[in-house]
Amino acid sequence: MDPIVVKDIYSKEHYYEYLKENSYWIKIINRDRNKYKDFVKFIKEKYKLRTTDKLDNLSGAIGVLSEVLSNNK
């Protein structure tokens, strides 16, 4: 596997943990380095690490906070 890919996998906790549980991705990435981008996309969707997911979580937290503050008045 490409050393840059290995370093990236070890530096990101979700990537490494998922590969430990689903080692078939290692074979896929070894065969075609371009599949690493597919792996990253898959992990971001699975663990909700996309920017849109983060914004949704933030808006939900703001909504809860506004409800709590409006109920305290």
C-alpha positions, 0 to 999 in steps of 0.5 A: 500500500502507498505510504501516504495512504497508510499514514493517512489511515493511521492518522484518522481514528475512524479509518483505522478502526473501520479497517480493523473490523472490515479488512476487505477494504485493505485488499480493495485499496491495495489493488487500486489506489484510487479506491481510497477516495471511495473508502474515504467517502464511505467512511465520512457517510457512515460516521457522519463526518461530512460538512452537511452532517456537521451543519445538521448537528449544529442546527439541531443543537441550536434548536434544542438550546433555543427551546431550553432557553425559551422554556426558562423565561 
